């Protein structure tokens, strides 16, 4: 099915390469963001489901 679709669509290499480029760029940016994130922010986000903001304030 996909082979027939790719054969009939003109310029399919451009679509394939651009989608691969967008995919790679997105995950590279997310990886850089995670590697440069502060450890305190990561710890705070990991405790969000367990700990509410009200618990930190003492209310």
Biopython code that builds the backbone (N, CA, C, O; Angstrom):
import numpy as np
from Bio.PDB.StructureBuilder import StructureBuilder

atoms = [
    (1, "UNK", "N", (0.825, -1.198, 0.000)),
    (1, "UNK", "CA", (0.000, 0.000, 0.000)),
    (1, "UNK", "C", (0.866, 1.257, 0.000)),
    (1, "UNK", "O", (0.656, 2.156, -0.814)),
    (2, "UNK", "N", (1.834, 1.323, 0.908)),
    (2, "UNK", "CA", (2.680, 2.515, 0.991)),
    (2, "UNK", "C", (3.598, 2.638, -0.221)),
    (2, "UNK", "O", (3.921, 3.743, -0.658)),
    (3, "UNK", "N", (4.020, 1.481, -0.764)),
    (3, "UNK", "CA", (4.894, 1.512, -1.929)),
    (3, "UNK", "C", (4.166, 2.132, -3.122)),
    (3, "UNK", "O", (4.747, 2.923, -3.866)),
    (4, "UNK", "N", (2.913, 1.779, -3.301)),
    (4, "UNK", "CA", (2.121, 2.355, -4.389)),
    (4, "UNK", "C", (1.919, 3.847, -4.173)),
    (4, "UNK", "O", (1.985, 4.636, -5.116)),
    (5, "UNK", "N", (1.676, 4.224, -2.937)),
    (5, "UNK", "CA", (1.491, 5.650, -2.626)),
    (5, "UNK", "C", (2.757, 6.440, -2.928)),
    (5, "UNK", "O", (2.689, 7.520, -3.516)),
    (6, "UNK", "N", (3.906, 5.913, -2.532)),
    (6, "UNK", "CA", (5.170, 6.612, -2.759)),
    (6, "UNK", "C", (5.523, 6.677, -4.242)),
    (6, "UNK", "O", (6.136, 7.643, -4.695)),
    (7, "UNK", "N", (5.139, 5.660, -4.990)),
    (7, "UNK", "CA", (5.419, 5.673, -6.428)),
    (7, "UNK", "C", (4.563, 6.695, -7.165)),
    (7, "UNK", "O", (5.017, 7.280, -8.148)),
    (8, "UNK", "N", (3.339, 6.921, -6.711)),
    (8, "UNK", "CA", (2.415, 7.804, -7.410)),
    (8, "UNK", "C", (2.568, 9.271, -7.028)),
    (8, "UNK", "O", (2.145, 10.150, -7.779)),
    (9, "UNK", "N", (3.165, 9.550, -5.873)),
    (9, "UNK", "CA", (3.309, 10.930, -5.414)),
    (9, "UNK", "C", (4.607, 11.507, -5.964)),
    (9, "UNK", "O", (5.676, 10.918, -5.806)),
    (10, "UNK", "N", (4.505, 12.651, -6.603)),
    (10, "UNK", "CA", (5.705, 13.303, -7.129)),
    (10, "UNK", "C", (6.421, 14.058, -6.016)),
    (10, "UNK", "O", (5.781, 14.694, -5.179)),
    (11, "UNK", "N", (7.731, 13.987, -6.007)),
    (11, "UNK", "CA", (8.518, 14.720, -5.020)),
    (11, "UNK", "C", (8.458, 14.118, -3.638)),
    (11, "UNK", "O", (8.593, 14.834, -2.646)),
    (12, "UNK", "N", (8.258, 12.810, -3.553)),
    (12, "UNK", "CA", (8.110, 12.182, -2.237)),
    (12, "UNK", "C", (9.407, 12.185, -1.433)),
    (12, "UNK", "O", (9.364, 12.122, -0.204)),
    (13, "UNK", "N", (10.558, 12.256, -2.099)),
    (13, "UNK", "CA", (11.818, 12.272, -1.355)),
    (13, "UNK", "C", (11.921, 13.530, -0.489)),
    (13, "UNK", "O", (12.458, 13.484, 0.618)),
    (14, "UNK", "N", (11.408, 14.640, -0.993)),
    (14, "UNK", "CA", (11.444, 15.876, -0.211)),
    (14, "UNK", "C", (10.603, 15.779, 1.042)),
    (14, "UNK", "O", (11.013, 16.235, 2.109)),
    (15, "UNK", "N", (9.418, 15.182, 0.914)),
    (15, "UNK", "CA", (8.555, 15.017, 2.089)),
    (15, "UNK", "C", (9.185, 14.073, 3.102)),
    (15, "UNK", "O", (9.138, 14.325, 4.306)),
    (16, "UNK", "N", (9.771, 12.994, 2.615)),
    (16, "UNK", "CA", (10.387, 12.029, 3.525)),
    (16, "UNK", "C", (11.583, 12.637, 4.254)),
    (16, "UNK", "O", (11.736, 12.460, 5.462)),
    (17, "UNK", "N", (12.419, 13.343, 3.523)),
    (17, "UNK", "CA", (13.601, 13.943, 4.157)),
    (17, "UNK", "C", (13.223, 15.072, 5.098)),
    (17, "UNK", "O", (13.834, 15.224, 6.156)),
    (18, "UNK", "N", (12.226, 15.865, 4.732)),
    (18, "UNK", "CA", (11.823, 16.960, 5.619)),
    (18, "UNK", "C", (11.178, 16.425, 6.890)),
    (18, "UNK", "O", (11.410, 16.973, 7.968)),
    (19, "UNK", "N", (10.375, 15.371, 6.794)),
    (19, "UNK", "CA", (9.772, 14.807, 8.002)),
    (19, "UNK", "C", (10.837, 14.179, 8.898)),
    (19, "UNK", "O", (10.758, 14.287, 10.122)),
    (20, "UNK", "N", (11.821, 13.529, 8.303)),
    (20, "UNK", "CA", (12.922, 12.973, 9.091)),
    (20, "UNK", "C", (13.720, 14.083, 9.762)),
    (20, "UNK", "O", (14.113, 13.953, 10.921)),
    (21, "UNK", "N", (13.961, 15.175, 9.039)),
    (21, "UNK", "CA", (14.688, 16.309, 9.614)),
    (21, "UNK", "C", (13.945, 16.949, 10.771)),
    (21, "UNK", "O", (14.552, 17.283, 11.788)),
    (22, "UNK", "N", (12.638, 17.125, 10.629)),
    (22, "UNK", "CA", (11.832, 17.704, 11.712)),
    (22, "UNK", "C", (11.836, 16.784, 12.921)),
    (22, "UNK", "O", (11.953, 17.249, 14.055)),
    (23, "UNK", "N", (11.709, 15.482, 12.689)),
    (23, "UNK", "CA", (11.733, 14.487, 13.762)),
    (23, "UNK", "C", (13.052, 14.541, 14.525)),
    (23, "UNK", "O", (13.063, 14.580, 15.756)),
    (24, "UNK", "N", (14.159, 14.544, 13.794)),
    (24, "UNK", "CA", (15.477, 14.569, 14.429)),
    (24, "UNK", "C", (15.713, 15.881, 15.175)),
    (24, "UNK", "O", (16.238, 15.878, 16.288)),
    (25, "UNK", "N", (15.328, 16.995, 14.565)),
    (25, "UNK", "CA", (15.509, 18.297, 15.195)),
    (25, "UNK", "C", (14.734, 18.399, 16.497)),
    (25, "UNK", "O", (15.248, 18.912, 17.491)),
    (26, "UNK", "N", (13.488, 17.909, 16.496)),
    (26, "UNK", "CA", (12.659, 17.955, 17.697)),
    (26, "UNK", "C", (13.312, 17.183, 18.845)),
    (26, "UNK", "O", (13.422, 17.698, 19.958)),
    (27, "UNK", "N", (13.745, 15.950, 18.576)),
    (27, "UNK", "CA", (14.317, 15.148, 19.651)),
    (27, "UNK", "C", (15.700, 15.635, 20.071)),
    (27, "UNK", "O", (16.081, 15.462, 21.229)),
    (28, "UNK", "N", (16.449, 16.229, 19.174)),
    (28, "UNK", "CA", (17.718, 16.833, 19.580)),
    (28, "UNK", "C", (17.482, 18.032, 20.498)),
    (28, "UNK", "O", (18.192, 18.204, 21.489)),
    (29, "UNK", "N", (16.489, 18.860, 20.172)),
    (29, "UNK", "CA", (16.179, 20.018, 21.028)),
    (29, "UNK", "C", (15.680, 19.582, 22.404)),
    (29, "UNK", "O", (16.054, 20.172, 23.418)),
    (30, "UNK", "N", (14.840, 18.555, 22.440)),
    (30, "UNK", "CA", (14.354, 18.049, 23.729)),
    (30, "UNK", "C", (15.515, 17.471, 24.539)),
    (30, "UNK", "O", (15.580, 17.666, 25.753)),
    (31, "UNK", "N", (16.422, 16.767, 23.884)),
    (31, "UNK", "CA", (17.588, 16.211, 24.576)),
    (31, "UNK", "C", (18.484, 17.296, 25.145)),
    (31, "UNK", "O", (18.952, 17.186, 26.278)),
    (32, "UNK", "N", (18.726, 18.344, 24.369)),
    (32, "UNK", "CA", (19.545, 19.460, 24.856)),
    (32, "UNK", "C", (18.852, 20.154, 26.024)),
    (32, "UNK", "O", (19.502, 20.527, 27.001)),
    (33, "UNK", "N", (17.541, 20.327, 25.926)),
    (33, "UNK", "CA", (16.784, 20.950, 27.014)),
    (33, "UNK", "C", (16.894, 20.136, 28.294)),
    (33, "UNK", "O", (17.086, 20.694, 29.374)),
    (34, "UNK", "N", (16.775, 18.831, 28.174)),
    (34, "UNK", "CA", (16.866, 17.984, 29.358)),
    (34, "UNK", "C", (18.268, 17.971, 29.957)),
    (34, "UNK", "O", (18.425, 17.946, 31.178)),
    (35, "UNK", "N", (19.277, 17.989, 29.107)),
    (35, "UNK", "CA", (20.651, 17.964, 29.617)),
    (35, "UNK", "C", (21.056, 19.282, 30.270)),
    (35, "UNK", "O", (21.919, 19.295, 31.148)),
    (36, "UNK", "N", (20.441, 20.396, 29.852)),
    (36, "UNK", "CA", (20.806, 21.694, 30.414)),
    (36, "UNK", "C", (19.867, 22.131, 31.543)),
    (36, "UNK", "O", (20.050, 23.205, 32.116)),
    (37, "UNK", "N", (18.875, 21.316, 31.861)),
    (37, "UNK", "CA", (17.916, 21.675, 32.906)),
    (37, "UNK", "C", (18.559, 21.560, 34.290)),
    (37, "UNK", "O", (19.385, 20.679, 34.527)),
    (38, "UNK", "N", (18.177, 22.445, 35.187)),
    (38, "UNK", "CA", (18.713, 22.417, 36.540)),
    (38, "UNK", "C", (18.203, 21.190, 37.290)),
    (38, "UNK", "O", (17.068, 20.759, 37.090)),
    (39, "UNK", "N", (19.035, 20.642, 38.139)),
    (39, "UNK", "CA", (18.674, 19.444, 38.902)),
    (39, "UNK", "C", (17.513, 19.723, 39.859)),
    (39, "UNK", "O", (16.692, 18.840, 40.109)),
    (40, "UNK", "N", (17.439, 20.942, 40.393)),
    (40, "UNK", "CA", (16.337, 21.284, 41.295)),
    (40, "UNK", "C", (14.999, 21.266, 40.560)),
    (40, "UNK", "O", (13.990, 20.827, 41.113)),
    (41, "UNK", "N", (14.989, 21.741, 39.322)),
    (41, "UNK", "CA", (13.756, 21.725, 38.531)),
    (41, "UNK", "C", (13.315, 20.298, 38.226)),
    (41, "UNK", "O", (12.123, 19.993, 38.263)),
    (42, "UNK", "N", (14.270, 19.426, 37.924)),
    (42, "UNK", "CA", (13.946, 18.029, 37.642)),
    (42, "UNK", "C", (13.376, 17.361, 38.882)),
    (42, "UNK", "O", (12.407, 16.607, 38.795)),
    (43, "UNK", "N", (13.970, 17.634, 40.035)),
    (43, "UNK", "CA", (13.478, 17.042, 41.279)),
    (43, "UNK", "C", (12.080, 17.555, 41.600)),
    (43, "UNK", "O", (11.222, 16.783, 42.029)),
    (44, "UNK", "N", (11.838, 18.858, 41.398)),
    (44, "UNK", "CA", (10.523, 19.433, 41.655)),
    (44, "UNK", "C", (9.466, 18.786, 40.764)),
    (44, "UNK", "O", (8.385, 18.434, 41.236)),
    (45, "UNK", "N", (9.778, 18.627, 39.467)),
    (45, "UNK", "CA", (8.812, 18.035, 38.542)),
    (45, "UNK", "C", (8.584, 16.555, 38.825)),
    (45, "UNK", "O", (7.479, 16.055, 38.612)),
    (46, "UNK", "N", (9.594, 15.854, 39.297)),
    (46, "UNK", "CA", (9.416, 14.434, 39.593)),
    (46, "UNK", "C", (8.535, 14.222, 40.817)),
    (46, "UNK", "O", (7.920, 13.166, 40.960)),
    (47, "UNK", "N", (8.467, 15.217, 41.702)),
    (47, "UNK", "CA", (7.643, 15.090, 42.905)),
    (47, "UNK", "C", (6.248, 15.684, 42.735)),
    (47, "UNK", "O", (5.449, 15.619, 43.669)),
    (48, "UNK", "N", (5.929, 16.258, 41.582)),
    (48, "UNK", "CA", (4.623, 16.893, 41.382)),
    (48, "UNK", "C", (3.434, 15.958, 41.591)),
    (48, "UNK", "O", (2.484, 16.363, 42.261)),
    (49, "UNK", "N", (3.425, 14.740, 41.062)),
    (49, "UNK", "CA", (2.245, 13.909, 41.285)),
    (49, "UNK", "C", (2.046, 13.531, 42.744)),
    (49, "UNK", "O", (0.923, 13.259, 43.170)),
    (50, "UNK", "N", (3.124, 13.513, 43.507)),
    (50, "UNK", "CA", (3.058, 13.074, 44.903)),
    (50, "UNK", "C", (2.833, 14.250, 45.845)),
    (50, "UNK", "O", (2.091, 14.136, 46.821)),
    (51, "UNK", "N", (3.464, 15.367, 45.557)),
    (51, "UNK", "CA", (3.493, 16.497, 46.462)),
    (51, "UNK", "C", (2.773, 17.686, 45.837)),
    (51, "UNK", "O", (3.060, 18.057, 44.699)),
    (52, "UNK", "N", (1.844, 18.283, 46.571)),
    (52, "UNK", "CA", (1.148, 19.472, 46.094)),
    (52, "UNK", "C", (1.916, 20.718, 46.503)),
    (52, "UNK", "O", (2.783, 20.666, 47.376)),
    (53, "UNK", "N", (1.586, 21.858, 45.857)),
    (53, "UNK", "CA", (2.183, 23.123, 46.255)),
    (53, "UNK", "C", (1.773, 23.495, 47.676)),
    (53, "UNK", "O", (2.536, 24.147, 48.389)),
    (54, "UNK", "N", (0.586, 23.090, 48.091)),
    (54, "UNK", "CA", (0.113, 23.429, 49.426)),
    (54, "UNK", "C", (0.951, 22.741, 50.491)),
    (54, "UNK", "O", (1.130, 23.290, 51.578)),
    (55, "UNK", "N", (1.468, 21.553, 50.204)),
    (55, "UNK", "CA", (2.318, 20.845, 51.158)),
    (55, "UNK", "C", (3.611, 21.617, 51.416)),
    (55, "UNK", "O", (4.111, 21.641, 52.540)),
    (56, "UNK", "N", (4.147, 22.247, 50.369)),
    (56, "UNK", "CA", (5.380, 23.014, 50.523)),
    (56, "UNK", "C", (5.155, 24.288, 51.330)),
    (56, "UNK", "O", (6.037, 24.726, 52.069)),
    (57, "UNK", "N", (3.975, 24.878, 51.187)),
    (57, "UNK", "CA", (3.679, 26.126, 51.879)),
    (57, "UNK", "C", (3.269, 25.899, 53.334)),
    (57, "UNK", "O", (3.282, 26.830, 54.140)),
    (58, "UNK", "N", (2.907, 24.666, 53.664)),
    (58, "UNK", "CA", (2.515, 24.370, 55.039)),
    (58, "UNK", "C", (1.045, 24.623, 55.295)),
    (58, "UNK", "O", (0.639, 24.696, 56.455)),
    (59, "UNK", "N", (0.221, 24.761, 54.255)),
    (59, "UNK", "CA", (-1.230, 24.959, 54.432)),
    (59, "UNK", "C", (-1.945, 23.653, 54.489)),
    (59, "UNK", "O", (-3.167, 23.624, 54.634)),
]
sb = StructureBuilder()
sb.init_structure("model")
sb.init_model(0)
sb.init_chain("A")
sb.init_seg("    ")
for serial, (resi, resn, name, xyz) in enumerate(atoms, 1):
    if name == "N":
        sb.init_residue(resn, " ", resi, " ")
    sb.init_atom(name, np.array(xyz, "f"), 0.0, 1.0, " ", f" {name:<3s}", serial, name[0])
structure = sb.get_structure()
